[in-house]
């Protein structure tokens, strides 16, 4: 099943296309932006653009484009965090290649629609070895090779194998002339500094409301969201310009219920707030926690609208400030801060506002 078309980011695509036309595209890129904004899909589009031999690349019609859209192009390598192999240290490169062929095929089964990686997945040493080894090969079909490394912040530091780590750094710094490496991250602060210093950063902004609505209206997305999906306006608000984030909310009803419970806790005493904070997920369940924060943003925005309609300016202002605090909590949650601590701080701020 082919990937769904890339929606949005037209200005950025035009800029990247112009760089390719001038022969000025950096060989090692880092696409950096909010979770769910479409960075990996944009990276795959860029890979397709680099491999396409049509007149108006990416043409979508040539063999290179068709293979790329099916996740089957032998020169477009896509790796992303997966659970650690039981015997990963001893895994052969053939085994790792097969692992990713199956993983990419799984993503293609859902047209490239998938949720965020959980805390139990990573890009381990054997993935690094695979990338470095594949980069030395002659392209199998196209004139060049492209590597897309999703969630590069999950690259596991390899103190036990400095040779592998150094080989990856050398590859990023001086890739072969026929090779482009495209890394993506939603958590740049967690990315290894040695990697950040060797790539050119490209910031990927949120997409427009119109593009989010087009994403939501896609039949495949409707199926992925399920029959219990919220109303379009609520989904639009929850997405916040990052439509892929909606795919991680496996139970939006539960997320909204937990968000309402947090608001109730903020109106209670210190003990109530503390108990509510400790019920939040661990650092290995950041996806569910982020869904709750998204739902909390929606609830507070509804409060702003309702208070304004009633002429209650003080209430509307308090709820608006609450939204700002939730957005700050989201940024904190993208780092290494424990969700319980983020929640405790957030509830304190909301209590002071009287939301």
Buried (B, 14 or more C-beta within 10 A) or exposed (E): BBBBBBBBBEEBBEEBBEBBEEEEBBBBBBBBBBBBBBBBBBBBBBBBBBBBEEEEBBBBEBBBBBBBBBBBBEBBBBBBBBEBBEEBEEBEEEBBBEBBEEBBEEBBEBBBBBBBBBBEBBBBBBBBBBBBEBBEEEBEEBEBBBBBBBBBBBBBEBEEBEEBBEBBBEBBEEBBEBBBBBBBBBBBEBBBEBBBEBBEEBEBBBBBEEBBBBBBEBEBBEEBBEEEBBEEEBBBBBBBBBBBBBBBBEEBEBBBEBBBEBBEBBEBEEEBBBEBBEEBBEEEBBBBBBBBBBBBBBBBBEBBEEBBEEEBEEBBBBBBBBBEBBEBBBEBBBEEBBBBEBBBBBBBBBBEBEB
